[in-house]
Amino acid sequence: MIDILSFGGGVGSWGYAALVVQGRIRAPWLAAIVDTGRECPSTWDYIERHKGKLPFELHVIKQPLPALWSGGGSFLPGGYDLEGGAFLRGFCSSHWKRDVMRRWLVKRMGITAYNLAFGIHADEWQRMTTARQKTVDNVYPLVDLNVTRADCAQAAIEVFGELPPRSRCWMCPGQNAEDWSEVVNAFPALYAQAMRIDTEARKGANITLFGNGGLPCGGECYV
């Protein structure tokens, strides 16, 4: 089957592309990234600077801004429980990315059977999953070759000249202190939107986007 690369825009995906350039991984037949409408601008800035060096054409899949809530009333991004502080896993990736890409491949490209490759590296092997469709096989070349995040970063620097940013949404509850600091300082308008979404999540689902006692960066970068 043909290889389709699900391009996330982060270190793993750019490391994957760099390894293709270096001849260590075969090139995908097609690569695509889903625009969630909430991706941190640094991801798109890096793509714009280096897309011309990619060893394959990168398709950007557009969509209307996806809903924050599921039809059943669940807050899709997940977050931290306000009572116990436990992290509650979200389902935004499947709703905002996986399902959108699958529909695009079928309806726009006419592709139903393929290997879906991911830029998941050996350090995050626990993220590996099995495809729900019988005609799709999820494959993880970086894990198979035991390529680590450090390996991806080094390869990306060698080929593209600079370290890729960590790809994520600007309101993702999985962000660490450094990520939130970037949003606060580089994209204050987006941080303000994240605060409004957090208020909505607190009222509707009793969860918060922010760990560390409910304040971004432990309160150090709270504005």
CYANA upper distance limits for C-alpha pairs under 8 A (distance plus 0.5 A):
  1 MET  CA    113 ALA  CA      7.28
  1 MET  CA    114 TYR  CA      5.57
  1 MET  CA    115 ASN  CA      6.62
  2 ILE  CA     28 PRO  CA      8.02
  2 ILE  CA     29 TRP  CA      6.66
  2 ILE  CA    113 ALA  CA      8.34
  2 ILE  CA    114 TYR  CA      5.63
  2 ILE  CA    115 ASN  CA      6.47
  3 ASP  CA     28 PRO  CA      5.40
  3 ASP  CA     29 TRP  CA      5.91
  3 ASP  CA     30 LEU  CA      7.46
  3 ASP  CA    114 TYR  CA      6.48
  3 ASP  CA    115 ASN  CA      5.24
  3 ASP  CA    116 LEU  CA      6.55
  3 ASP  CA    117 ALA  CA      7.03
  4 ILE  CA     28 PRO  CA      6.08
  4 ILE  CA     29 TRP  CA      6.42
  4 ILE  CA     30 LEU  CA      5.55
  4 ILE  CA     31 ALA  CA      6.19
  4 ILE  CA     32 ALA  CA      8.29
  4 ILE  CA    114 TYR  CA      7.21
  4 ILE  CA    115 ASN  CA      6.51
  4 ILE  CA    116 LEU  CA      5.45
  4 ILE  CA    117 ALA  CA      6.34
  5 LEU  CA     28 PRO  CA      6.48
  5 LEU  CA     29 TRP  CA      8.44
  5 LEU  CA     30 LEU  CA      6.78
  5 LEU  CA     31 ALA  CA      4.98
  5 LEU  CA     32 ALA  CA      6.92
  5 LEU  CA    116 LEU  CA      6.43
  5 LEU  CA    117 ALA  CA      5.15
  5 LEU  CA    118 PHE  CA      6.49
  5 LEU  CA    119 GLY  CA      8.42
  6 SER  CA     31 ALA  CA      6.60
  6 SER  CA     32 ALA  CA      6.11
  6 SER  CA     33 ILE  CA      6.70
  6 SER  CA    116 LEU  CA      7.23
  6 SER  CA    117 ALA  CA      6.53
  6 SER  CA    118 PHE  CA      5.91
  6 SER  CA    119 GLY  CA      7.95
  7 PHE  CA     13 SER  CA      6.10
  7 PHE  CA     31 ALA  CA      6.76
  7 PHE  CA     32 ALA  CA      6.06
  7 PHE  CA     33 ILE  CA      5.41
  7 PHE  CA    118 PHE  CA      7.49
  7 PHE  CA    119 GLY  CA      7.47
  8 GLY  CA     12 GLY  CA      8.40
  8 GLY  CA     13 SER  CA      6.36
  8 GLY  CA     33 ILE  CA      6.51
  8 GLY  CA     34 VAL  CA      8.42
  8 GLY  CA    119 GLY  CA      7.86
  8 GLY  CA    167 SER  CA      7.32
  9 GLY  CA     13 SER  CA      6.22
  9 GLY  CA     14 TRP  CA      7.17
  9 GLY  CA     33 ILE  CA      7.94
  9 GLY  CA     43 THR  CA      6.53
  9 GLY  CA     44 TRP  CA      8.39
  9 GLY  CA     47 ILE  CA      7.82
  9 GLY  CA    166 ARG  CA      8.44
  9 GLY  CA    167 SER  CA      6.17
 10 GLY  CA     14 TRP  CA      6.74
 10 GLY  CA     43 THR  CA      7.66
 10 GLY  CA    164 PRO  CA      6.58
 10 GLY  CA    165 PRO  CA      6.39
 10 GLY  CA    166 ARG  CA      5.56
 10 GLY  CA    167 SER  CA      4.94
 11 VAL  CA     15 GLY  CA      6.32
 11 VAL  CA    149 ARG  CA      7.59
 11 VAL  CA    152 CYS  CA      6.75
 11 VAL  CA    153 ALA  CA      6.46
 11 VAL  CA    156 ALA  CA      8.04
 11 VAL  CA    163 LEU  CA      7.99
 11 VAL  CA    164 PRO  CA      5.86
 11 VAL  CA    165 PRO  CA      7.14
 11 VAL  CA    166 ARG  CA      6.86
 11 VAL  CA    167 SER  CA      8.13
 12 GLY  CA     16 TYR  CA      6.54
 12 GLY  CA    119 GLY  CA      5.14
 12 GLY  CA    120 ILE  CA      6.31
 12 GLY  CA    121 HIS  CA      6.67
 12 GLY  CA    149 ARG  CA      7.09
 12 GLY  CA    152 CYS  CA      6.35
 12 GLY  CA    153 ALA  CA      8.21
 13 SER  CA     17 ALA  CA      6.81
 13 SER  CA    118 PHE  CA      7.92
 13 SER  CA    119 GLY  CA      4.98
 13 SER  CA    120 ILE  CA      8.09
 14 TRP  CA     18 ALA  CA      6.60
 14 TRP  CA    119 GLY  CA      8.41
 14 TRP  CA    152 CYS  CA      7.70
 14 TRP  CA    153 ALA  CA      8.50
 14 TRP  CA    156 ALA  CA      6.30
 14 TRP  CA    164 PRO  CA      7.48
 15 GLY  CA     19 LEU  CA      6.66
 15 GLY  CA    119 GLY  CA      8.12
 15 GLY  CA    151 ASP  CA      8.00
 15 GLY  CA    152 CYS  CA      4.45
 15 GLY  CA    153 ALA  CA      6.60
 15 GLY  CA    154 GLN  CA      8.26
 15 GLY  CA    155 ALA  CA      6.16
 15 GLY  CA    156 ALA  CA      5.45
 16 TYR  CA     20 VAL  CA      6.88
 16 TYR  CA     25 ILE  CA      8.04
 16 TYR  CA    119 GLY  CA      6.39
 16 TYR  CA    142 LEU  CA      7.73
 16 TYR  CA    152 CYS  CA      7.40
 17 ALA  CA     21 VAL  CA      6.90
 17 ALA  CA     54 LEU  CA      7.01
 17 ALA  CA     55 PRO  CA      7.29
 17 ALA  CA    156 ALA  CA      8.28
 18 ALA  CA     22 GLN  CA      6.73
 18 ALA  CA     54 LEU  CA      8.42
 18 ALA  CA    152 CYS  CA      8.35
 18 ALA  CA    155 ALA  CA      6.13
 18 ALA  CA    156 ALA  CA      5.89
 18 ALA  CA    158 GLU  CA      8.41
 18 ALA  CA    159 VAL  CA      6.27
 18 ALA  CA    160 PHE  CA      8.15
 19 LEU  CA     23 GLY  CA      6.58
 19 LEU  CA     24 ARG  CA      5.67
 19 LEU  CA     25 ILE  CA      6.20
 19 LEU  CA    155 ALA  CA      7.15
 20 VAL  CA     24 ARG  CA      6.29
 20 VAL  CA     25 ILE  CA      5.29
 20 VAL  CA     26 ARG  CA      6.28
 20 VAL  CA     27 ALA  CA      6.14
 20 VAL  CA     55 PRO  CA      7.41
 21 VAL  CA     54 LEU  CA      8.37
 21 VAL  CA     55 PRO  CA      6.60
 21 VAL  CA    159 VAL  CA      8.14
 25 ILE  CA    141 PRO  CA      7.95
 27 ALA  CA     55 PRO  CA      7.75
 27 ALA  CA     56 PHE  CA      7.60
 28 PRO  CA     56 PHE  CA      7.82
 29 TRP  CA     56 PHE  CA      8.39
 30 LEU  CA     56 PHE  CA      7.52
 30 LEU  CA     57 GLU  CA      7.28
 30 LEU  CA     58 LEU  CA      7.80
 30 LEU  CA     59 HIS  CA      8.45
 31 ALA  CA     56 PHE  CA      7.47
 31 ALA  CA     57 GLU  CA      6.96
 31 ALA  CA     58 LEU  CA      5.59
 31 ALA  CA     59 HIS  CA      6.70
 32 ALA  CA     58 LEU  CA      5.83
 32 ALA  CA     59 HIS  CA      4.95
 32 ALA  CA     60 VAL  CA      6.26
 32 ALA  CA     61 ILE  CA      7.37
 32 ALA  CA    101 MET  CA      8.43
 33 ILE  CA     58 LEU  CA      7.71
 33 ILE  CA     59 HIS  CA      6.80
 33 ILE  CA     60 VAL  CA      5.60
 33 ILE  CA     61 ILE  CA      6.58
 34 VAL  CA     60 VAL  CA      6.38
 34 VAL  CA     61 ILE  CA      5.16
 34 VAL  CA     62 LYS  CA      7.00
 34 VAL  CA     96 TRP  CA      8.41
 34 VAL  CA     97 LYS  CA      6.24
 34 VAL  CA    100 VAL  CA      7.90
 34 VAL  CA    101 MET  CA      7.17
 35 ASP  CA     39 GLU  CA      7.66
 35 ASP  CA     60 VAL  CA      7.06
 35 ASP  CA     61 ILE  CA      6.32
 35 ASP  CA     62 LYS  CA      5.90
 35 ASP  CA     63 GLN  CA      7.37
 35 ASP  CA     97 LYS  CA      8.45
 36 THR  CA     62 LYS  CA      8.21
 36 THR  CA     63 GLN  CA      7.71
 36 THR  CA     65 LEU  CA      7.23
 36 THR  CA     66 PRO  CA      7.44
 36 THR  CA     96 TRP  CA      6.54
 36 THR  CA     97 LYS  CA      7.52
 37 GLY  CA     63 GLN  CA      8.38
 37 GLY  CA     64 PRO  CA      8.26
 37 GLY  CA     65 LEU  CA      6.05
 37 GLY  CA     66 PRO  CA      8.08
 38 ARG  CA    169 CYS  CA      5.65
 38 ARG  CA    170 TRP  CA      6.72
 38 ARG  CA    171 MET  CA      8.05
 39 GLU  CA     43 THR  CA      7.49
 39 GLU  CA     44 TRP  CA      8.35
 39 GLU  CA    167 SER  CA      7.95
 39 GLU  CA    168 ARG  CA      6.35
 39 GLU  CA    169 CYS  CA      4.68
 39 GLU  CA    170 TRP  CA      6.54
 40 CYS  CA     44 TRP  CA      7.98
 40 CYS  CA    167 SER  CA      7.54
 40 CYS  CA    168 ARG  CA      6.57
 40 CYS  CA    169 CYS  CA      5.70
 40 CYS  CA    170 TRP  CA      5.38
 40 CYS  CA    183 VAL  CA      8.45
 41 PRO  CA     45 ASP  CA      6.66
 42 SER  CA     46 TYR  CA      6.71
 42 SER  CA    165 PRO  CA      7.02
 43 THR  CA     47 ILE  CA      6.90
 43 THR  CA    164 PRO  CA      8.35
 43 THR  CA    165 PRO  CA      6.71
 43 THR  CA    166 ARG  CA      7.99
 43 THR  CA    167 SER  CA      6.36
 44 TRP  CA     48 GLU  CA      6.57
 45 ASP  CA     49 ARG  CA      6.80
 46 TYR  CA     50 HIS  CA      6.72
 46 TYR  CA    164 PRO  CA      7.24
 46 TYR  CA    165 PRO  CA      8.02
 47 ILE  CA     51 LYS  CA      5.77
 50 HIS  CA     54 LEU  CA      7.52
 50 HIS  CA    160 PHE  CA      7.07
 51 LYS  CA     58 LEU  CA      8.11
 53 LYS  CA    160 PHE  CA      7.71
 54 LEU  CA     58 LEU  CA      8.36
 61 ILE  CA    101 MET  CA      7.79
 61 ILE  CA    104 TRP  CA      8.02
 66 PRO  CA     96 TRP  CA      6.87
 68 LEU  CA     75 PHE  CA      6.51
 68 LEU  CA     76 LEU  CA      6.10
 68 LEU  CA     77 PRO  CA      7.48
 68 LEU  CA     92 CYS  CA      8.46
 69 TRP  CA     73 GLY  CA      6.27
 69 TRP  CA     74 SER  CA      5.93
 69 TRP  CA     75 PHE  CA      5.15
 69 TRP  CA     76 LEU  CA      5.99
 70 SER  CA     74 SER  CA      5.68
 70 SER  CA     75 PHE  CA      7.06
 70 SER  CA     76 LEU  CA      6.83
 74 SER  CA    205 ALA  CA      7.87
 75 PHE  CA     90 GLY  CA      7.96
 75 PHE  CA    201 ALA  CA      7.40
 75 PHE  CA    205 ALA  CA      7.12
 76 LEU  CA     90 GLY  CA      5.70
 76 LEU  CA     91 PHE  CA      5.54
 76 LEU  CA     92 CYS  CA      5.43
 77 PRO  CA     89 ARG  CA      8.09
 77 PRO  CA     90 GLY  CA      5.01
 77 PRO  CA     91 PHE  CA      6.64
 77 PRO  CA     92 CYS  CA      5.63
 77 PRO  CA    172 CYS  CA      7.22
 77 PRO  CA    173 PRO  CA      7.63
 78 GLY  CA     87 PHE  CA      8.24
 78 GLY  CA     88 LEU  CA      5.86
 78 GLY  CA     89 ARG  CA      5.65
 78 GLY  CA     90 GLY  CA      4.28
 78 GLY  CA     91 PHE  CA      7.60
 78 GLY  CA     92 CYS  CA      8.47
 78 GLY  CA    173 PRO  CA      7.47
 78 GLY  CA    207 ILE  CA      8.19
 78 GLY  CA    209 LEU  CA      8.07
 79 GLY  CA     87 PHE  CA      6.17
 79 GLY  CA     88 LEU  CA      5.74
 79 GLY  CA     89 ARG  CA      7.26
 79 GLY  CA     90 GLY  CA      7.59
 79 GLY  CA    173 PRO  CA      5.75
 79 GLY  CA    174 GLY  CA      8.12
 79 GLY  CA    207 ILE  CA      6.27
 79 GLY  CA    208 THR  CA      5.91
 79 GLY  CA    209 LEU  CA      5.42
 79 GLY  CA    210 PHE  CA      7.68
 80 TYR  CA     85 GLY  CA      5.89
 80 TYR  CA     86 ALA  CA      5.97
 80 TYR  CA     87 PHE  CA      4.94
 80 TYR  CA     88 LEU  CA      6.32
 80 TYR  CA    173 PRO  CA      8.12
 80 TYR  CA    207 ILE  CA      5.69
 80 TYR  CA    208 THR  CA      5.66
 80 TYR  CA    209 LEU  CA      6.82
 80 TYR  CA    210 PHE  CA      7.26
 80 TYR  CA    211 GLY  CA      6.74
 81 ASP  CA     85 GLY  CA      5.19
 81 ASP  CA     86 ALA  CA      5.82
 81 ASP  CA     87 PHE  CA      6.87
 81 ASP  CA     88 LEU  CA      7.30
 81 ASP  CA    206 ASN  CA      6.92
 81 ASP  CA    207 ILE  CA      5.03
 81 ASP  CA    208 THR  CA      7.14
 82 LEU  CA    202 ARG  CA      8.21
 82 LEU  CA    206 ASN  CA      6.29
 82 LEU  CA    207 ILE  CA      5.60
 82 LEU  CA    208 THR  CA      7.01
 83 GLU  CA    206 ASN  CA      8.46
 85 GLY  CA    211 GLY  CA      7.99
 85 GLY  CA    213 GLY  CA      8.44
 91 PHE  CA     95 HIS  CA      6.99
 92 CYS  CA     96 TRP  CA      5.97
 92 CYS  CA     97 LYS  CA      8.12
 93 SER  CA     97 LYS  CA      5.74
 93 SER  CA     98 ARG  CA      6.91
 94 SER  CA     98 ARG  CA      5.15
 94 SER  CA     99 ASP  CA      6.36
 95 HIS  CA     99 ASP  CA      6.23
 95 HIS  CA    100 VAL  CA      7.63
 96 TRP  CA    100 VAL  CA      6.78
 97 LYS  CA    101 MET  CA      6.50
 98 ARG  CA    102 ARG  CA      6.73
 99 ASP  CA    103 ARG  CA      6.72
100 VAL  CA    104 TRP  CA      6.70
101 MET  CA    105 LEU  CA      6.63
102 ARG  CA    106 VAL  CA      6.86
103 ARG  CA    107 LYS  CA      6.39
103 ARG  CA    108 ARG  CA      8.40
104 TRP  CA    108 ARG  CA      5.70
104 TRP  CA    109 MET  CA      7.29
105 LEU  CA    109 MET  CA      5.39
105 LEU  CA    110 GLY  CA      6.58
105 LEU  CA    111 ILE  CA      5.81
105 LEU  CA    112 THR  CA      7.59
106 VAL  CA    110 GLY  CA      5.07
106 VAL  CA    111 ILE  CA      5.46
106 VAL  CA    112 THR  CA      6.18
107 LYS  CA    111 ILE  CA      8.42
112 THR  CA    135 THR  CA      7.16
112 THR  CA    136 VAL  CA      8.05
113 ALA  CA    135 THR  CA      5.19
113 ALA  CA    136 VAL  CA      5.99
114 TYR  CA    135 THR  CA      7.25
114 TYR  CA    136 VAL  CA      5.72
114 TYR  CA    137 ASP  CA      7.11
115 ASN  CA    136 VAL  CA      6.27
115 ASN  CA    137 ASP  CA      5.26
115 ASN  CA    138 ASN  CA      6.31
115 ASN  CA    139 VAL  CA      6.85
116 LEU  CA    136 VAL  CA      7.25
116 LEU  CA    137 ASP  CA      6.47
116 LEU  CA    138 ASN  CA      5.24
116 LEU  CA    139 VAL  CA      6.39
117 ALA  CA    138 ASN  CA      6.47
117 ALA  CA    139 VAL  CA      5.27
117 ALA  CA    140 TYR  CA      6.27
117 ALA  CA    141 PRO  CA      7.74
118 PHE  CA    138 ASN  CA      8.11
118 PHE  CA    139 VAL  CA      7.11
118 PHE  CA    140 TYR  CA      6.11
118 PHE  CA    141 PRO  CA      8.13
119 GLY  CA    140 TYR  CA      7.51
119 GLY  CA    141 PRO  CA      8.27
119 GLY  CA    142 LEU  CA      7.17
120 ILE  CA    124 GLU  CA      6.92
120 ILE  CA    125 TRP  CA      7.43
120 ILE  CA    127 ARG  CA      7.94
120 ILE  CA    128 MET  CA      8.08
120 ILE  CA    140 TYR  CA      7.00
120 ILE  CA    142 LEU  CA      6.95
120 ILE  CA    143 VAL  CA      7.42
121 HIS  CA    125 TRP  CA      6.99
121 HIS  CA    140 TYR  CA      8.24
121 HIS  CA    142 LEU  CA      5.47
121 HIS  CA    143 VAL  CA      5.68
121 HIS  CA    146 ASN  CA      7.85
121 HIS  CA    147 VAL  CA      6.29
121 HIS  CA    148 THR  CA      5.87
121 HIS  CA    149 ARG  CA      6.54
121 HIS  CA    152 CYS  CA      8.39
122 ALA  CA    142 LEU  CA      6.91
122 ALA  CA    143 VAL  CA      4.94
122 ALA  CA    144 ASP  CA      8.38
122 ALA  CA    146 ASN  CA      5.79
122 ALA  CA    147 VAL  CA      6.06
122 ALA  CA    148 THR  CA      5.48
122 ALA  CA    149 ARG  CA      7.80
123 ASP  CA    148 THR  CA      6.07
123 ASP  CA    149 ARG  CA      6.91
124 GLU  CA    128 MET  CA      8.47
125 TRP  CA    143 VAL  CA      7.09
128 MET  CA    140 TYR  CA      8.15
129 THR  CA    138 ASN  CA      7.65
130 THR  CA    137 ASP  CA      7.66
130 THR  CA    138 ASN  CA      6.42
131 ALA  CA    136 VAL  CA      6.57
131 ALA  CA    137 ASP  CA      6.44
131 ALA  CA    138 ASN  CA      6.22
132 ARG  CA    136 VAL  CA      8.15
140 TYR  CA    144 ASP  CA      6.78
141 PRO  CA    145 LEU  CA      6.68
142 LEU  CA    146 ASN  CA      6.50
142 LEU  CA    147 VAL  CA      5.48
142 LEU  CA    148 THR  CA      8.07
143 VAL  CA    147 VAL  CA      6.50
143 VAL  CA    148 THR  CA      8.38
147 VAL  CA    151 ASP  CA      6.37
147 VAL  CA    152 CYS  CA      7.45
148 THR  CA    152 CYS  CA      6.84
149 ARG  CA    153 ALA  CA      6.61
150 ALA  CA    154 GLN  CA      6.65
151 ASP  CA    155 ALA  CA      6.63
152 CYS  CA    156 ALA  CA      6.53
153 ALA  CA    157 ILE  CA      6.67
153 ALA  CA    163 LEU  CA      6.60
153 ALA  CA    164 PRO  CA      7.86
154 GLN  CA    158 GLU  CA      6.68
154 GLN  CA    163 LEU  CA      8.36
155 ALA  CA    159 VAL  CA      6.73
156 ALA  CA    160 PHE  CA      6.01
156 ALA  CA    161 GLY  CA      7.54
156 ALA  CA    162 GLU  CA      7.43
156 ALA  CA    163 LEU  CA      6.94
156 ALA  CA    164 PRO  CA      7.75
157 ILE  CA    161 GLY  CA      5.03
157 ILE  CA    162 GLU  CA      5.10
157 ILE  CA    163 LEU  CA      5.91
158 GLU  CA    162 GLU  CA      8.29
168 ARG  CA    172 CYS  CA      7.19
168 ARG  CA    175 GLN  CA      8.26
170 TRP  CA    180 TRP  CA      8.47
170 TRP  CA    183 VAL  CA      7.02
170 TRP  CA    190 LEU  CA      7.36
170 TRP  CA    191 TYR  CA      7.88
170 TRP  CA    194 ALA  CA      7.81
171 MET  CA    190 LEU  CA      8.48
171 MET  CA    191 TYR  CA      7.96
171 MET  CA    194 ALA  CA      5.57
171 MET  CA    197 ILE  CA      8.43
171 MET  CA    209 LEU  CA      7.71
172 CYS  CA    209 LEU  CA      7.39
173 PRO  CA    208 THR  CA      8.25
173 PRO  CA    209 LEU  CA      4.90
173 PRO  CA    210 PHE  CA      6.41
173 PRO  CA    211 GLY  CA      8.15
175 GLN  CA    179 ASP  CA      5.98
175 GLN  CA    180 TRP  CA      6.82
176 ASN  CA    180 TRP  CA      6.83
176 ASN  CA    217 CYS  CA      7.82
177 ALA  CA    181 SER  CA      6.56
177 ALA  CA    216 PRO  CA      7.37
177 ALA  CA    217 CYS  CA      4.83
177 ALA  CA    218 GLY  CA      8.02
178 GLU  CA    182 GLU  CA      6.88
178 GLU  CA    217 CYS  CA      7.95
179 ASP  CA    183 VAL  CA      7.04
180 TRP  CA    184 VAL  CA      6.59
180 TRP  CA    216 PRO  CA      6.88
180 TRP  CA    217 CYS  CA      6.95
181 SER  CA    185 ASN  CA      6.53
181 SER  CA    216 PRO  CA      8.48
181 SER  CA    217 CYS  CA      7.36
181 SER  CA    221 CYS  CA      6.77
182 GLU  CA    186 ALA  CA      5.96
182 GLU  CA    187 PHE  CA      7.71
183 VAL  CA    187 PHE  CA      5.39
183 VAL  CA    188 PRO  CA      6.89
183 VAL  CA    190 LEU  CA      7.49
183 VAL  CA    191 TYR  CA      6.38
184 VAL  CA    188 PRO  CA      5.51
184 VAL  CA    190 LEU  CA      8.48
184 VAL  CA    191 TYR  CA      6.07
184 VAL  CA    221 CYS  CA      7.48
184 VAL  CA    222 TYR  CA      8.36
184 VAL  CA    223 VAL  CA      8.28
187 PHE  CA    191 TYR  CA      6.89
188 PRO  CA    192 ALA  CA      6.72
189 ALA  CA    193 GLN  CA      6.99
190 LEU  CA    194 ALA  CA      6.71
191 TYR  CA    195 MET  CA      6.78
192 ALA  CA    196 ARG  CA      6.98
193 GLN  CA    197 ILE  CA      6.76
194 ALA  CA    198 ASP  CA      6.56
195 MET  CA    199 THR  CA      6.78
196 ARG  CA    200 GLU  CA      6.89
197 ILE  CA    201 ALA  CA      6.68
198 ASP  CA    202 ARG  CA      6.62
198 ASP  CA    208 THR  CA      6.10
198 ASP  CA    209 LEU  CA      6.14
199 THR  CA    203 LYS  CA      6.83
199 THR  CA    208 THR  CA      8.25
200 GLU  CA    204 GLY  CA      6.48
201 ALA  CA    205 ALA  CA      5.79
201 ALA  CA    206 ASN  CA      6.89
201 ALA  CA    207 ILE  CA      6.23
201 ALA  CA    208 THR  CA      6.62
201 ALA  CA    209 LEU  CA      8.26
202 ARG  CA    206 ASN  CA      4.92
202 ARG  CA    207 ILE  CA      5.44
202 ARG  CA    208 THR  CA      6.15
208 THR  CA    214 GLY  CA      7.17
209 LEU  CA    214 GLY  CA      8.19
210 PHE  CA    214 GLY  CA      5.38
210 PHE  CA    215 LEU  CA      6.18
210 PHE  CA    216 PRO  CA      6.02
211 GLY  CA    215 LEU  CA      7.02
211 GLY  CA    216 PRO  CA      7.44
211 GLY  CA    218 GLY  CA      8.07
212 ASN  CA    216 PRO  CA      7.63
212 ASN  CA    217 CYS  CA      7.57
212 ASN  CA    218 GLY  CA      5.43
212 ASN  CA    219 GLY  CA      8.42
213 GLY  CA    218 GLY  CA      7.29
214 GLY  CA    218 GLY  CA      8.13
215 LEU  CA    219 GLY  CA      5.29
215 LEU  CA    222 TYR  CA      7.20
216 PRO  CA    220 GLU  CA      7.83
216 PRO  CA    221 CYS  CA      7.00
216 PRO  CA    222 TYR  CA      6.50
217 CYS  CA    221 CYS  CA      6.38
217 CYS  CA    222 TYR  CA      7.89
